[in-house]
Amino acid sequence: MVLTNVPVERPRLAIALGDPAGIGPEVILKALADPSIRQTYDITIIGSRSLLRQAHQQLQMIESANQTSASDSGSLSASGIALPSLDDLSILDIPLESELERQIQLGTGNAASGAASFRYLETAVARTLDEQFQAVVTAPIAKSAWKAAGHDYPGQTELLAEKAGVQRFGMLFVARSPHTNWTLRALLATTHIPLHQVPSALTPELMTLKLELLMSCLQQDFGISRPRIAIAGLNPHSGEQGQLGREEIDWLIPWMNDMRQRFSHLHLDGPIPPDTMWVRPGQAWYGSTEQVQPHDGYLALYHDQGLIPVKLMAFDRAVNTTIGLPFIRTSPDHGTAFDIAGRGIADATSMKAALHLAAELTQQRFSLIAAH
């Protein structure tokens, strides 16, 4: 399914509420407190209005208490966030059975909250595939809660791919530096698997799939016609000529040579030792991109190899986007944070970044469709 003849002036975004026991409702409401977001994008929240109202009331109570405390001490309120009225928001209500809703307890993920978040995401994907929306932004879910509800998926990414009917997909993390405005893009070759399974999971076929996904995404969604891509080695020092592991010599280097011949328009560097691959991105994040010439995309071979540096640089603003889908999907790069749910202290920066990126990618992709 490919969306055609769709306007891009005001991207239509669906936000799946995520686990209602976590911070999803809070960061959504805080993100939508920014009037420029509400005015620029056509946003619909998909979730239970009653639970969203509870989160709204809780945040209002906290803000009122903050203002009273600040007034008594002669200082300003700590947050100063003017929440939007629920009447001013577009909400696709997914009502829950009364018994199920009663079991949802703020700060505790369980089968009830898992069932609710699963339902929200299913609806968001179905409506997007039906062309009502151009992109899905997902608030965080708890995989354990999904499993307790009988939905055994490694994460939202796999459900999205299944519902969209695609076999080729990837987990790309995107973040824009507040210091230099440079954009970091890191794709994971393997995701949520134990570390000891990584060497056997990595194959030339898998790496080709991921490289093709990254190349297509950089060209289609970011408008980079001749991307520069860095690919990490697996072992320390990229194996050091077989002394610290043979994967690089046995197949990774020969595979890269094949890819250079096959994709002559690409600039491929690697396999770069994992401990030095992230030096240039770090310099570009905090300093000058002209001096270090960072790559357009980085392909990490396993979860922590990619996400430790990403979160070190961009913990509060990184966005997870699923590539390979027939629609845009983004998500804040954080979890449900049950331990702080309902306290009013969750940071909405990553959710706002997810909304902005979803809109940017929507405009880029569908502008190309319109042009053709």
C-alpha positions as CSV (number, residue, x, y, z in Angstrom):
1,M,0.0,0.0,0.0
2,V,1.3,3.4,-1.0
3,L,-0.5,6.6,-0.2
4,T,-1.0,8.9,-3.1
5,N,-2.6,12.3,-3.8
6,V,-2.3,13.3,-0.2
7,P,-1.7,16.9,1.0
8,V,1.6,17.6,2.8
9,E,1.0,21.2,3.9
10,R,-0.4,20.0,7.3
11,P,0.7,16.4,7.9
12,R,-1.9,14.1,9.4
13,L,-0.4,12.4,12.4
14,A,-1.9,9.7,14.7
15,I,-0.5,9.4,18.2
16,A,-1.1,6.0,19.9
17,L,-1.5,6.7,23.6
18,G,0.9,3.9,24.7
19,D,0.6,2.2,28.1
20,P,-1.9,4.3,30.0
21,A,-0.2,3.4,33.3
22,G,3.1,5.0,32.1
23,I,4.2,8.5,31.2
24,G,2.7,8.3,27.6
25,P,-0.4,10.4,28.3
26,E,1.7,12.9,30.2
27,V,4.3,13.5,27.5
28,I,1.6,13.7,24.9
29,L,-0.3,16.4,26.7
30,K,2.9,18.3,27.5
31,A,4.0,18.1,23.8
32,L,0.6,19.3,22.6
33,A,0.8,22.2,25.1
34,D,3.0,23.8,22.4
35,P,0.5,25.7,20.3
36,S,2.8,25.7,17.3
37,I,2.6,21.9,17.1
38,R,-1.2,21.9,17.3
39,Q,-1.4,24.6,14.6
40,T,1.2,23.2,12.2
41,Y,0.2,19.5,12.3
42,D,-3.2,17.8,12.1
43,I,-2.9,15.5,15.1
44,T,-5.3,12.9,16.4
45,I,-4.7,11.0,19.7
46,I,-5.8,7.4,19.6
47,G,-6.7,6.1,23.1
48,S,-9.2,6.1,25.9
49,R,-10.6,9.6,26.5
50,S,-11.5,8.8,30.1
51,L,-7.9,7.8,30.9
52,L,-6.5,10.8,29.0
53,R,-8.9,13.0,31.1
54,Q,-7.5,11.4,34.3
55,A,-3.9,12.2,33.2
56,H,-5.0,15.8,32.3
57,Q,-6.6,16.3,35.7
58,Q,-3.6,14.9,37.5
59,L,-1.3,17.2,35.7
60,Q,-3.5,20.2,36.4
61,M,-3.6,19.3,40.1
62,I,0.2,19.1,40.2
63,E,0.6,22.4,38.3
64,S,-1.8,24.1,40.7
65,A,0.1,22.8,43.7
66,N,3.4,24.0,42.1
67,Q,1.9,27.5,41.6
68,T,0.6,27.7,45.1
69,S,4.0,26.6,46.5
70,A,5.8,29.0,44.2
71,S,3.5,31.9,45.2
72,D,4.1,31.1,48.9
73,S,7.8,31.2,48.4
74,G,7.8,34.2,46.1
75,S,9.2,32.3,43.2
76,L,7.9,31.3,39.8
77,S,6.1,28.0,39.2
78,A,8.6,25.2,38.3
79,S,6.9,24.0,35.1
80,G,4.8,26.8,33.7
81,I,3.1,24.5,31.2
82,A,-0.4,25.6,30.1
83,L,-2.0,22.3,29.1
84,P,-4.4,22.3,26.2
85,S,-8.1,21.6,26.9
86,L,-9.2,18.2,25.9
87,D,-11.9,19.9,23.9
88,D,-9.3,21.5,21.8
89,L,-7.7,18.1,20.9
90,S,-8.8,15.6,18.3
91,I,-9.2,12.3,20.1
92,L,-10.3,9.0,18.6
93,D,-11.8,7.4,21.6
94,I,-11.1,3.8,22.3
95,P,-13.4,3.0,25.3
96,L,-12.4,0.1,27.5
97,E,-14.7,-2.3,29.4
98,S,-15.3,-0.9,32.9
99,E,-13.6,-3.9,34.6
100,L,-10.5,-3.6,32.4
101,E,-10.2,0.1,33.0
102,R,-10.6,-0.4,36.8
103,Q,-7.5,-2.7,36.7
104,I,-5.3,0.0,35.2
105,Q,-3.2,1.6,37.9
106,L,-1.0,4.5,37.3
107,G,2.7,3.5,37.7
108,T,2.1,-0.3,37.4
109,G,2.1,-2.0,34.0
110,N,-0.1,-5.1,34.0
111,A,-2.3,-7.2,31.6
112,A,-5.0,-4.5,31.6
113,S,-2.7,-1.7,30.6
114,G,-1.0,-4.0,28.1
115,A,-4.4,-4.9,26.5
116,A,-5.3,-1.2,26.2
117,S,-2.0,-0.1,24.7
118,F,-2.1,-3.0,22.2
119,R,-5.6,-2.0,21.2
120,Y,-4.6,1.7,20.7
121,L,-1.7,0.7,18.4
122,E,-3.8,-1.7,16.4
123,T,-6.3,1.0,15.7
124,A,-3.7,3.6,14.8
125,V,-2.1,1.2,12.3
126,A,-5.4,0.2,10.8
127,R,-6.6,3.8,10.3
128,T,-3.2,4.7,8.8
129,L,-3.3,1.8,6.3
130,D,-6.8,3.0,5.5
131,E,-5.2,6.4,4.5
132,Q,-6.8,8.4,7.3
133,F,-3.4,9.3,8.6
134,Q,0.1,9.7,7.0
135,A,2.2,8.8,10.0
136,V,1.9,7.1,13.4
137,V,3.7,8.4,16.5
138,T,3.7,5.8,19.3
139,A,4.0,6.6,23.0
140,P,5.9,3.9,24.9
141,I,4.5,0.5,25.8
142,A,5.7,-2.2,28.2
143,K,6.5,-5.5,26.5
144,S,5.9,-7.3,29.7
145,A,2.4,-5.9,29.9
146,W,1.7,-6.9,26.3
147,K,2.9,-10.4,27.1
148,A,0.7,-10.5,30.2
149,A,-2.2,-9.6,28.0
150,G,-1.4,-12.4,25.6
151,H,0.4,-10.5,22.9
152,D,3.9,-11.9,22.6
153,Y,5.9,-9.4,20.5
154,P,9.5,-8.2,20.9
155,G,8.1,-4.7,20.7
156,Q,5.9,-2.3,18.7
157,T,8.2,-2.4,15.7
158,E,7.4,-6.1,15.0
159,L,3.7,-5.6,15.4
160,L,3.8,-2.6,13.0
161,A,5.7,-4.7,10.4
162,E,3.2,-7.6,10.8
163,K,0.1,-5.4,10.4
164,A,1.7,-3.6,7.4
165,G,2.6,-7.0,5.8
166,V,6.3,-6.2,5.4
167,Q,9.3,-8.5,6.0
168,R,12.0,-6.0,5.5
169,F,12.2,-3.4,8.2
170,G,14.6,-1.7,10.6
171,M,15.0,0.3,13.7
172,L,16.6,3.7,13.0
173,F,17.4,6.3,15.7
174,V,17.4,9.9,14.7
175,A,18.4,13.0,16.7
176,R,19.2,16.6,15.9
177,S,21.9,18.3,17.8
178,P,20.8,21.4,19.8
179,H,24.4,22.6,19.5
180,T,25.2,22.3,15.8
181,N,21.8,21.3,14.2
182,W,23.6,18.2,12.8
183,T,21.3,15.1,12.4
184,L,22.5,11.8,13.8
185,R,21.0,8.7,12.1
186,A,21.9,5.2,13.5
187,L,20.4,1.9,12.3
188,L,20.6,-1.3,14.2
189,A,21.4,-4.5,12.3
190,T,20.1,-6.7,15.1
191,T,17.8,-5.4,17.9
192,H,16.3,-7.2,20.9
193,I,18.2,-10.4,21.1
194,P,20.7,-11.7,23.7
195,L,24.3,-10.7,23.1
196,H,25.5,-14.2,22.6
197,Q,23.1,-14.7,19.6
198,V,24.4,-11.6,17.7
199,P,27.4,-13.3,15.9
200,S,25.1,-16.1,14.5
201,A,22.3,-13.7,13.7
202,L,24.6,-11.4,11.6
203,T,24.8,-12.7,8.0
204,P,25.7,-11.1,4.7
205,E,22.0,-11.4,3.7
206,L,20.9,-9.6,6.8
207,M,23.5,-6.9,6.4
208,T,22.5,-6.4,2.8
209,L,18.8,-6.0,3.8
210,K,19.7,-3.4,6.5
211,L,22.1,-1.5,4.2
212,E,19.4,-1.3,1.5
213,L,16.8,-0.1,4.0
214,L,19.2,2.6,5.3
215,M,20.2,3.7,1.8
216,S,16.5,3.9,0.7
217,C,15.5,5.8,3.8
218,L,18.3,8.4,3.5
219,Q,17.3,8.9,-0.2
220,Q,13.5,8.8,0.1
221,D,12.9,10.3,3.5
222,F,15.9,12.6,4.0
223,G,16.5,13.6,0.4
224,I,20.2,12.5,0.4
225,S,20.9,11.3,-3.1
226,R,24.5,10.0,-2.5
227,P,24.7,9.1,1.2
228,R,27.8,8.4,3.1
229,I,27.4,5.4,5.4
230,A,29.7,4.1,8.2
231,I,29.5,0.4,9.2
232,A,30.8,-0.8,12.5
233,G,32.9,-3.9,13.0
234,L,31.8,-6.6,15.4
235,N,34.9,-7.3,17.4
236,P,37.2,-5.0,19.3
237,H,39.5,-3.2,16.8
238,S,37.3,-4.8,14.1
239,G,39.0,-8.1,14.8
240,E,42.6,-6.8,14.4
241,Q,43.2,-9.0,11.4
242,G,41.7,-12.0,13.0
243,Q,43.5,-11.8,16.3
244,L,40.4,-10.6,18.2
245,G,37.8,-12.4,16.2
246,R,37.4,-13.6,12.6
247,E,34.0,-12.3,11.6
248,E,35.5,-9.3,9.8
249,I,38.0,-11.3,7.8
250,D,35.7,-14.3,7.1
251,W,32.7,-12.4,5.7
252,L,32.2,-8.8,6.8
253,I,35.1,-7.2,4.8
254,P,34.3,-9.4,1.7
255,W,30.6,-8.4,2.0
256,M,31.5,-4.7,2.1
257,N,33.7,-5.0,-1.0
258,D,30.7,-6.6,-2.8
259,M,28.5,-3.8,-1.6
260,R,30.9,-1.1,-2.8
261,Q,30.7,-2.6,-6.3
262,R,27.0,-3.1,-6.2
263,F,26.2,0.4,-4.9
264,S,28.8,2.5,-6.6
265,H,26.9,5.7,-5.8
266,L,27.3,5.1,-2.1
267,H,30.3,6.0,0.0
268,L,30.8,3.1,2.4
269,D,33.3,3.2,5.2
270,G,34.1,0.2,7.4
271,P,34.2,-2.0,9.1
272,I,35.1,0.8,11.5
273,P,36.3,-0.3,15.0
274,P,33.3,0.1,17.3
275,D,35.2,2.2,19.9
276,T,36.2,4.8,17.3
277,M,33.2,4.9,15.0
278,W,31.4,7.2,17.3
279,V,34.1,9.8,17.7
280,R,33.1,11.8,14.6
281,P,29.4,11.8,15.5
282,G,30.3,13.0,19.0
283,Q,32.4,15.8,17.5
284,A,29.7,16.7,15.0
285,W,27.1,16.7,17.8
286,Y,29.0,19.2,20.0
287,G,31.3,20.9,17.6
288,S,31.7,21.7,13.9
289,T,30.5,19.3,11.1
290,E,32.8,21.0,8.6
291,Q,35.9,20.0,10.4
292,V,35.0,16.3,11.1
293,Q,32.8,15.5,8.0
294,P,30.4,13.0,9.7
295,H,28.5,10.4,7.8
296,D,24.9,10.6,6.8
297,G,24.1,7.2,8.4
298,Y,25.7,4.8,10.8
299,L,25.0,1.0,10.8
300,A,25.6,-0.6,14.2
301,L,25.7,-4.4,14.4
302,Y,23.8,-4.8,17.7
303,H,21.6,-3.0,20.2
304,D,24.0,-1.6,22.7
305,Q,26.7,-0.9,20.1
306,G,24.4,1.6,18.6
307,L,22.2,2.8,21.5
308,I,24.9,3.6,24.1
309,P,26.4,6.4,22.0
310,V,23.0,7.6,20.8
311,K,21.6,7.9,24.3
312,L,24.8,9.4,25.6
313,M,24.5,12.2,23.1
314,A,20.8,12.5,22.7
315,F,19.0,10.8,25.6
316,D,16.2,13.4,25.9
317,R,15.7,14.0,22.2
318,A,16.4,10.9,20.2
319,V,13.6,9.4,18.1
320,N,13.0,5.8,17.1
321,T,11.6,5.5,13.6
322,T,10.7,2.2,11.9
323,I,12.0,2.2,8.3
324,G,10.7,-0.1,5.6
325,L,7.0,0.5,6.4
326,P,4.5,1.9,3.8
327,F,3.9,4.8,6.3
328,I,6.0,6.9,8.6
329,R,6.3,5.7,12.2
330,T,8.2,7.5,15.0
331,S,8.5,7.1,18.7
332,P,10.2,8.8,21.6
333,D,13.4,6.9,22.6
334,H,12.4,6.2,26.1
335,G,10.2,3.7,28.0
336,T,7.1,3.9,30.1
337,A,8.9,5.1,33.2
338,F,6.4,3.7,35.6
339,D,8.4,4.9,38.5
340,I,7.7,8.6,37.7
341,A,4.2,8.2,36.1
342,G,1.7,10.6,37.6
343,R,4.3,12.8,39.2
344,G,4.3,15.5,36.5
345,I,8.0,15.4,36.0
346,A,8.3,13.5,32.7
347,D,10.2,15.3,30.0
348,A,8.3,15.7,26.7
349,T,11.3,16.7,24.6
350,S,11.6,13.3,22.9
351,M,7.9,13.2,22.2
352,K,8.0,16.7,20.6
353,A,11.0,15.6,18.5
354,A,9.1,12.5,17.4
355,L,6.2,14.6,16.2
356,H,8.5,17.0,14.4
357,L,10.4,14.2,12.7
358,A,7.2,12.4,11.7
359,A,6.0,15.6,10.0
360,E,9.3,16.2,8.3
361,L,9.5,12.7,6.9
362,T,5.9,12.8,5.8
363,Q,6.5,16.0,3.9
364,Q,9.6,14.7,2.3
365,R,8.2,11.3,1.3
366,F,4.9,12.4,0.0
367,S,6.4,15.4,-1.8
368,L,8.5,12.9,-3.8
369,I,5.3,10.8,-4.5
370,A,3.5,13.9,-5.7
371,A,6.5,14.9,-7.9
372,H,6.3,11.5,-9.6
